[in-house]
Amino acid sequence: MMGCSQGCCSASGQPPPQRTMRLRKLPRWGSPVASLLVVFMLREHSEEMSGFLLECDSSVQGALQKHLALYRIRRKVTVEPHPNLQVWAVLPGSPEACGAAPLQERAGADAILIRDPRTPRMGWRLLTQNEGPALVPGSRLGDLWDYHQHRYLQGVPEGVRDLPPGVALPLESNLAFMNGVSFTKGCYIGQELTARTHHMGVIRKRLFPVRLLDPPPTRGIAPGAAVLTESGQAVGKYRAGQGNVGLALLRSEKIKGPLHIRTSKGAQVALAASVPDWWPTVSK
């Protein structure tokens, strides 16, 4: 399975080096974590269940299976769904809790608990056939709205809404900050463009977390809506969001000025972009 996944994933299949918790039950098949065609998290499993678990956007489950089958070639690899597993996000109760004493990683027949490889701000991933809260002492149960609100505030993209296939580029999407791109592994699809952009050291646009400063339209902000400066210059596009928070692909040098989006009815919605504090200093 390692050889099969290494050729079609920008991240390395090797695991990255690495108090009060909140639990969020994610939809069946969870939410994606990082790549262009499909976003997924690779982690080696327990001895009882050898292989890997791939967590993906439920809307592209079939496409992921077909994609992996194309690169299986003659390898003895089986790709099959595990609908019996529930996916939970175990989030820190506060930013300070990110550095607190961690939970203990575990991988058994009944549950798998691992650190979310993207950033400590996203806590842990829990896969289990049982109810998640019972496995995390001191936790309280949250909901899916809270989970997406949390990750948008942290600037963490997930799924095909945030990372549209054929549109999102790994470095512009900050996947290199989230253990989603390896610059030392072998070849993979799209490596040439990604490596060239990285070594040139020029990434003019990035996905930034944004907060709407005015009430959004009833139907929300349309994906792809132009983000404008005070003078009306286009500096990027709104990607996706929830409520008054979301992500926008913006020119890095323009994020500090007043920004707004013009709705279909001609109204202006002011927004503010920010740089997550967990990003590498060199990128800020």
C-alpha positions in Angstrom: 0.0 0.0 0.0 2.9 2.4 0.8 4.3 2.1 -2.8 0.8 2.6 -4.3 0.1 5.7 -2.3 3.5 7.3 -2.6 3.1 7.8 -6.3 -0.2 9.7 -6.2 0.1 11.7 -3.0 2.2 14.9 -2.4 2.8 13.9 1.2 5.1 11.2 2.4 3.5 8.0 3.7 5.9 8.0 6.6 4.3 9.5 9.8 5.5 13.1 10.5 7.6 13.7 13.7 5.6 15.2 16.2 -6.6 19.4 28.6 -9.8 19.8 28.4 -10.8 18.4 25.1 -13.9 19.0 22.9 -15.2 16.2 20.7 -16.9 16.7 17.4 -18.4 13.7 15.6 -17.7 14.1 11.9 -19.9 12.9 9.1 -19.5 9.3 8.0 -16.1 9.1 6.2 -15.0 12.2 7.9 -13.4 15.2 6.2 -10.4 15.4 4.0 -6.9 16.3 5.1 -4.6 17.0 2.1 -4.0 16.6 -1.7 -5.4 17.9 -5.0 -7.7 15.2 -6.4 -8.8 13.9 -3.0 -7.7 15.0 0.4 -6.8 12.2 2.8 -4.8 11.4 5.9 -2.3 8.5 5.8 -1.4 6.7 9.0 -0.1 3.2 9.6 -2.6 1.1 11.4 -2.3 -1.4 14.2 -0.9 -4.9 13.8 -4.4 -6.4 14.2 -5.6 -4.3 11.2 -2.5 -4.0 8.9 -2.4 -1.3 6.2 -3.6 2.2 6.2 -6.8 4.1 6.8 -7.6 6.9 4.4 -9.9 9.6 5.6 -11.6 11.4 2.8 -14.5 13.8 1.8 -17.6 11.6 1.6 -18.6 13.2 -1.7 -15.5 11.9 -3.4 -15.3 8.4 -1.8 -15.9 6.6 -5.1 -13.5 8.8 -7.0 -10.8 8.1 -4.4 -11.3 4.3 -4.7 -11.1 4.5 -8.6 -8.0 6.8 -8.4 -6.1 4.4 -6.1 -7.1 1.5 -8.3 -5.4 3.1 -11.3 -2.1 3.2 -9.4 -2.4 -0.2 -7.9 -1.2 -1.8 -11.2 0.0 -5.4 -10.2 0.4 -4.7 -6.5 -1.6 -6.9 -4.1 -3.5 -4.0 -2.6 -7.2 -4.0 -1.6 -9.1 -0.7 -1.2 -12.4 -1.0 0.6 -14.6 1.1 2.7 -14.9 0.8 6.5 -18.4 2.3 7.2 -18.3 0.8 10.7 -15.7 3.3 11.9 -16.9 6.7 13.2 -14.5 9.7 12.8 -14.2 12.1 15.7 -12.2 15.3 16.1 -10.8 15.8 19.6 -10.1 19.5 19.9 -8.2 21.5 22.5 -10.5 23.5 24.8 -8.3 26.6 24.4 -5.1 27.6 22.5 -3.2 27.1 25.7 -4.3 23.5 25.9 -2.5 22.8 22.6 0.8 22.6 24.5 -0.6 20.8 27.5 0.2 17.2 28.3 -1.1 15.2 25.3 -3.3 12.2 25.2 -1.7 8.9 24.6 -1.7 7.6 21.1 -3.4 4.2 20.8 -4.1 1.8 18.0 -6.2 -1.2 18.8 -9.1 -3.2 17.4 -11.7 -1.0 19.2 -10.2 2.5 18.7 -7.4 4.5 17.0 -6.3 7.8 18.5 -3.6 9.8 16.7 -2.5 13.4 16.6 -3.9 15.4 13.8 -0.8 15.8 11.6 -1.8 19.2 10.2 -1.2 21.4 13.3 -1.5 21.0 17.1 -4.4 23.5 16.8 -6.5 20.7 15.3 -6.0 18.4 18.3 -6.5 14.6 17.7 -8.3 12.2 15.4 -10.3 9.4 17.0 -11.6 6.4 14.9 -13.8 4.1 16.8 -16.8 1.8 16.5 -18.0 3.0 19.8 -19.1 6.4 21.2 -16.2 8.8 21.3 -16.8 10.7 24.5 -16.4 7.6 26.7 -12.9 7.2 25.4 -11.7 10.7 26.2 -11.9 11.5 29.9 -12.9 15.1 30.7 -14.3 15.8 27.3 -17.6 17.4 26.3 -19.6 16.8 23.2 -19.7 19.5 20.6 -21.2 19.6 17.1 -20.1 19.8 13.5 -20.8 23.5 13.3 -18.3 24.1 16.1 -15.7 21.9 14.4 -15.8 23.8 11.1 -15.9 27.1 12.9 -12.7 26.1 14.8 -10.8 25.0 11.7 -11.8 28.1 9.6 -10.5 30.3 12.4 -7.3 28.3 12.3 -7.1 28.6 8.5 -7.2 24.9 7.9 -8.8 23.8 4.6 -10.7 20.6 4.2 -12.6 18.8 1.5 -13.5 19.7 -2.1 -15.3 22.9 -1.1 -12.1 24.4 0.4 -9.7 22.6 -2.0 -11.6 22.3 -5.4 -10.0 19.6 -7.6 -8.1 21.1 -10.5 -8.1 24.5 -8.9 -6.4 24.4 -5.6 -2.6 24.2 -5.6 -0.7 22.6 -2.7 1.6 25.5 -1.8 -1.1 28.2 -2.2 -3.3 26.0 0.0 -0.6 26.0 2.7 -0.3 22.2 2.6 3.4 22.4 3.1 2.7 23.9 6.6 0.5 20.9 7.4 2.7 17.9 6.6 0.9 17.7 3.3 3.9 18.1 0.9 7.2 16.3 1.0 10.2 17.8 -0.9 12.5 14.8 -0.3 10.3 11.9 -1.4 10.2 10.4 -4.9 8.0 11.5 -7.8 4.3 12.0 -7.6 1.7 13.6 -9.9 2.2 17.4 -9.9 5.6 17.3 -8.3 7.4 19.3 -11.0 5.2 22.4 -10.6 5.2 22.1 -6.8 8.9 21.7 -6.5 9.7 24.5 -8.9 7.4 26.9 -7.1 8.9 25.9 -3.7 12.5 26.4 -4.8 11.8 29.7 -6.5 10.6 30.8 -3.1 7.8 33.0 -4.5 4.2 32.2 -3.5 2.2 35.3 -4.3 -1.2 34.0 -3.2 -2.3 31.9 -0.2 -5.4 30.7 1.5 -6.0 33.0 4.4 -8.6 32.8 7.2 -11.1 35.6 6.9 -13.8 37.0 9.1 -16.8 38.9 7.7 -17.2 42.2 9.5 -20.8 42.9 8.2 -23.8 40.5 8.2 -23.5 38.1 5.3 -26.3 37.7 2.7 -29.0 35.2 3.7 -27.5 32.6 1.3 -24.0 33.4 2.4 -21.0 34.4 0.2 -20.8 32.7 -3.2 -17.6 30.6 -3.7 -15.3 32.5 -6.1 -16.7 35.9 -5.2 -14.0 38.6 -5.9 -12.3 40.1 -2.9 -11.7 43.8 -3.5 -9.6 46.6 -1.9 -11.1 49.9 -0.9 -10.3 51.3 -4.4 -12.0 48.3 -6.1 -8.8 46.4 -7.1 -9.3 42.6 -7.1 -6.9 40.9 -4.8 -8.3 37.4 -4.7 -11.4 35.2 -4.4 -13.5 33.9 -1.5 -13.2 30.1 -1.4 -15.7 28.8 1.2 -16.9 29.4 4.8 -19.5 29.1 7.5 -21.3 31.9 9.2 -19.0 34.9 9.5 -15.7 32.9 9.0 -14.1 31.3 6.0 -11.1 31.1 3.7 -10.1 33.3 0.8 -7.3 32.9 -1.7 -5.6 36.4 -1.5 -2.4 38.1 -2.7 -0.2 38.1 0.4 0.9 41.8 0.2 -2.7 43.0 0.1 -4.2 41.4 3.2 -3.6 44.2 5.7 -5.7 46.9 3.9 -9.5 47.2 4.1 -11.1 44.5 2.0 -14.7 43.8 0.9 -16.9 41.6 -1.2 -19.6 42.9 -3.4 -22.7 40.7 -3.3 -25.0 39.9 -6.3 -27.4 42.6 -5.1 -24.7 45.3 -5.1 -24.2 45.4 -1.3 -20.7 45.4 0.2 -19.6 43.0 2.9 -16.3 44.1 4.7 -13.9 41.3 5.7 -10.6 41.0 7.5 -7.9 38.5 6.7 -5.4 37.2 9.3 -2.2 35.1 9.5 -2.5 32.1 11.7 -0.1 32.1 14.6 0.9 28.5 14.0 2.3 29.2 10.5 6.1 29.2 10.1 7.5 32.7 10.9 9.2 33.0 7.4 5.7 32.9 5.8 4.2 35.7 7.8 
